């Protein structure tokens, strides 16, 4: 019986030990899962607005890090976050401190909390200092200061373009800065670069001209911070700067208008250029302080192989036939060019150039060396803007051995201008034929020197077409009769006036539709009134007279009726 009981007790003990072993094992596992975590000691650091700061700590378990301030966040690649997490081990994270909510009254503190398992603890306190006032400083890009005792000089413009003076205005980060400026200053603000670009305002309503310098203490450019009237600080919040202007750049020049390829009549009274006939040749000169010099150079014009006009220059010959006169008073910026009568048979040319005084003083000792491009023989491109005019004057026409006549067609256009055409070109081969009557019977009865008598034969069909192309308000087109080989001062006139024929002196410069440029004409324009050519008796005469009123040439105007069937011209 005892033996049996012992066996039973042994079994019970074995079972009990197995249960205890199992319990102990479970108890050990539970202790591992609830192991006590260790937090880093609290650290206090400072981080200024706009800075990044690294935080280091060691985590004994998986962790989570959070910030309780919106101005203090964790940098995670390109993103800023208020919460980040990671695995156990040594860690380094970066925080970004912004200026959000920063004020001038008190520091701000952010708490960085580390969480591991169910436990959390503040491990960093980040202090962002309160905002500090800084002086408002205005300077150029090199750092030179502008203030009441250091005036700002605005750079001079060119004659055609603005030139900007660049400055900076800075105070503490984030503060807005404004300014007030004189009305004669215009500006561009480059917010990205933080610069202000000022230049002379040519559209100012103060009557100031960019040619002239502005000096003294009459004008002030003032910069102020947005809190200039409320900030409780001894820092500079307002800067007042005297502002002056250099005036136009010393080598800048504007000439308006210019007269290129100009022509002067032999008398000098009629001028034209590529734009047409000129009432006068006058330019306005824009230079610093109206200080300029005008120079006239002799020139010789020739036509090159490409058919273009070229000039060669003579800087040693005085040009006494062309005059460039500078105005006075309110016209001191005006230059007017006039020409004398040319008594020579050869044409002549000259170029008028205008230089700012500073440029003139620099180059006047060697005109050829400074102005001429050796490769082309022409004025250098850099001085092309100094040319007011290149002008050619016609030569005096001497009387030829025998004076003849020619005819052109004059038409009106644009209601205030006239032009002319070769008749055969305009009317498809139709011509006015000129017949020499020198050896005709009875020619001596006309009492013309050397029997220099001609007949102009006009087809009636041509006169009808003249009526068709006449311009409203101007009447029919005119036939212009010009003398050929007459002297410059000899002109064609009516021998006597004639009923139903209107005449008009046509002497001067006019547009040639055939040559596509202004040419000189010297003749008499005639037209038949109200189709009077239908009954015309062929007795209208034109003459060229000499100094003693003798008739040097005569032209009888005859209308030929070519409108009848079977007739020929």
Secondary structure, 3 states (H helix, E strand, C coil): CHHHHHHHHHHHHHHHHHHHHHHHHHHHHHHHHCCCCCCCCCEEEECCCCCEEEEEEEECCCEEEEECCCCEEEEECCEEECEEEECCEEEEEEEEECCCCCCCCCCEEEEEEEEECCEEEEEEEEEECCCCCCCCEEEECCCCECECCECEEECCCCCCCCCCEEEEEECCCCCCEEEECCCCEEEEEECCCCEEEEEECCCCCCCCCCCCCECCCCCEEEEEECCCCCCCCCCCCEEEEEEEECCCCCCCCEEECCEEEEEECCCCCCEEECCEEECCEEEEEECHHHCEEEEEEEEEEEECCCCCEEEEEECCCCCCCEEEEECCHHHCCEEEEEECCCCCCCCEEEEEEEEEHHHHHHHCCCHHHHHECCCCCCECHHHHHHEEEEEEECCCCCCCCCCEEEEEEEEEECCCEEEEECHHHHCCCCCCEEEECCCCCCHHHHCCHHHCEEEEEEEHHHHHHHHHHCECCCECCEEEEEEECCCCCCCEEECCCCCCEEEEEEEEEEEECCCCEEEEEEEEEEEEHHHHHHCCCCCEEEEEECCCCCEEEEEEEEEECCCCCCCCC
